[in-house]
Amino acid sequence: MDDAAMTIAELNGMEEEAFFNKFGEIYGDFDWVADAALDGRPYKSFDELATLMRETVDSASERDRLALLAEWPELSIDGKNLSGLALDEWKEIGMDRLDSGEAELFEGLNEAYRGMLGIPFVKCLIGETKVSVLRSFGERLLNSREKEIQTAFMEIHHTARQRILRIAE
């Protein structure tokens, strides 16, 4: 992400290609979210953009929502399934510098979580640490699948909002 802050006027005046380059991966590789955001302009604030994107996901069909969740990148130990914003966030908490014990622990927790709940572990990494993420794993493994789907979408929406606010900074 570049360091130059963006104004709301710049957001509203962006050409389609520039808009997708900047906001296309806010919700991963799901163009339908960015399409709705592009069509929702002009915005009064970046918060309004984040709200529209959230509402787009929340009002999507269950099939589309579950597809988004299933494709959300798992917290990998090697970063291979990550790119762009997700990779930057992963590196910020030091996942690229795990020792062998930490890597084994994260790998085991990912396997346990997916095995028990059938979905990837989703956590907003912005402002977190490896320790806080590990704590979340332990707490959330006790939840039902339904509760974890709700929690995963809260985390996805939190990630998206934080990504948008970083662009506006």
N, C-alpha and C positions, 0 to 999 in steps of 0.2 A: 504494500500500500504506500502510495506516495505521501509526503509530509504536508503538501499544500492543502489547506482547508478549502472546502467548497461552500459556496453560498447557495441559498435556496433559489436565487435567480439563475445561477449557473445550472443547477439541477433542472429547473423548468425549461431552460433553453437548450439542453443537450440534444444533439442529433441521436437517432435511434441506436446507431452502432456504438457511439460513445457511452450512451446510457447502459447498454448491455455490457460493455467492457467494465464499467464501474460498479453496476448493481446486479449484474446477471447471476453472480454466484452467492448472493446474500442468503438464498435458500437452497444452496447446492446447485445441481445441474437441472433444475426444473424451470424451464422457460415460461411456463404458464404463470408463475408467480411474478416474474419480471415483466411479462407482457401486460398483466393487469396493472402493475405499477406504472409502466410507461403510459398506458391509457388513462390512468388516474390523474395525470398532470392537468393543470398546475397545482402544486402543493404550497401550503402556507408555511409549512415547517417540515423538518426531517422526521419529527415525531409523527406527523400525519402520513408520511410515506411508510414508516414502520408499521403504523396501525393498519393501513390499507393492505400491506403485504400479509400481515398476520390474519386479517379478516379473509383474505383470499384463500389462504391455507385452511383456515377454520371452516369456511363454507364449501370447500371442495368435497367431492364425493369421498366416501370412506375408502374406496379403492385407490384414488389418487393420494389421499392422505397417508394410507398405509404404504404405498409405493415410495413416497417421499421419505417416510421413516425407515423403511427397509434399505433404502439407498444412502441414508445419511452415513457419513464415514465413521466407522468404528474407531475407537481410540486405540490405534495400532501402536505396536512397540517399534516398528521400523519405518513408519511414515509412508510406506509404499502406496497405500490407498488414499493418500491425501495430496491435495494440490492447492495452490492459491492461498486464499484466506485461511482455510483449515490448517494447512501446513504451517503458516506463520504462527497461528495460535498454538499449535502443538509444540513448536520450538520455543515459544515464549515461556512455557511452564517447564521446559527442560526435558521433554520426552525424547529428544534427540541425544540426550546424554545419560540415559539409564545405565546403571551398572547391571551385571548379569542377574543379580538377585531381584532387582526392581523389575527388570524385563520379564523374568519368570513369573513374578507376582502379578503384573498387569496382564500377561498372556493368560494365566490361569483364571483371573477374575473375568476377563472377556469371555472365555470359553464357558465358565459357569453361568454367567449372566445370560448369554445367548442360548445356552442349553436349557436353562430354567424358564426363560421368558420368551424366547423365540424372536427377539428383536435386538438390534445393536444397542450397547450402552451409549446413551447420548448425554453429554454434559457440556455446558458452555464453559470453555476453557479461559475465557477472558477474565482476568482478575483472580484466577485460581492458582493453585500450586499442585505439585504431584501429590503431596500429602492430603490436601483437601479433596482431590479427585479420588484417591484411595478410600478416604472416609465415606464419600458418596457411594462408592461401589458397595461397601459393607452395609450401609443403611438401606440401600435400594434393593439389594438382593432379597430382602425380606418382604418386599411388596408383591401384590398380585400383578398379573400381566396387565389388567385393565388400568390399575393405578400407575404402572410404569409407562403405559402408552400415554396417559395424561401427563405424567412427569416429563417424558421425552419431548412432547410437543411444547411444554413450558420451556424446556431447555433450548429447543430449536428456536422458539420465538425470542428468547432472551439473547441467544447468539446473534440472531438476525438484527435485533435492535442495537446491540453493541457494535456490530459491524457498521451499521448505518451511522451511528453516532461518531464512530472513528473517522468516517469519511467527512463528516461535517466539522470535525475539530480543526 
